[in-house]
Amino acid sequence: MAHFLCGKVKMSAVSAPCFPAPNTQFRYAHLKIKLAAFLWPTNTGAFHLRSPTMQIQVLSPAIGALVSGISLHQPLGPAARDDLYAALLKHQVLFFENQAITPQQQRDLAAQFGALHIHPVYRNVPEVPEIIVLDTHDDNPPDNDNWHTDITFTQAPAQAALLSAQQLPPQGGDTLWASNIAAYEALSAPYRRLLQGLHAEHDFVRSFPAWRFARTPEERVRWEAARDRHPPVLHPVIRTHPETGQQGLFVNEGFTSRIVELGATESDAVLRHLFAHIAKPEFGVRWRWKQHDLAFWDNRLTQHYACANYLPHRRVMHRATILGERPFYRAEPTAA
């Protein structure tokens, strides 16, 4: 069932803010055509889909849709794949019910949308290393009960992710998503101008501290290797979506430590405000999981928060993460 919402670190060695100049045309222009042709609602609220059985139900004005009439157990045909991807670009997170897929099927489904990431710290399915196992309980309490965008500590953060509910507590454990596009568009014009051209530091250690992820000698070796491979990186505070051209905020409480062009006091004040602003319920959707539900989200301009209100019960989720591109900001054209 869907429940939707209505509403410091000192840098020593940081990767240089080298942002590539984007092409004049966004990637996957053919999908933008499909987006306009098949997924813009008609006056009656219906959606035009090429897949004959697929249906899409919008869950909130800002973000989120429930997709039915499709099985994710087998490879998607071209029409279903394009329809889903166009729906993802429009709604940012898609939910599916009763999709009891294996780790291999989840990996293969995700791979239809791009190359897959193997996480440097989280445990994975041994025979399917692309699938992360998020197994939380009293002896391994949740660490994702904050607003975050996945793996922004890398130069090229994830494009998208698929999360499958394997084992759920009797109550609790919902996940909330927020649209960074809606949050950006709700800012005043002067505030948006203030943020233009600014860059923020994203730090692996902020969400993966040694005290939590390096408790044994084996964990210490793995954690130090991950930390050394992922020094702090810089990303634009406003990100341009590479396929739709929409602008959105690109800072998150999980990984963003500071805005490098501002002094510490100014940076802390701006980030505190943006973190609180993004979390407003008007920009979000909340999903109450049932076993074998699956969520598919565009990671580029969204954030999510996993509610940690189910302990001492156990919650097990499987995640596949699709590799993305380096974030950039393209200034919006000004009126003549």
Order of alpha helices (4+ residues) and beta strands (2+ residues): beta-alpha-beta-beta-alpha-beta-alpha-beta-beta-beta-beta-alpha-alpha-beta-alpha-alpha-alpha-beta-beta-beta-beta-alpha-beta-beta-beta-beta
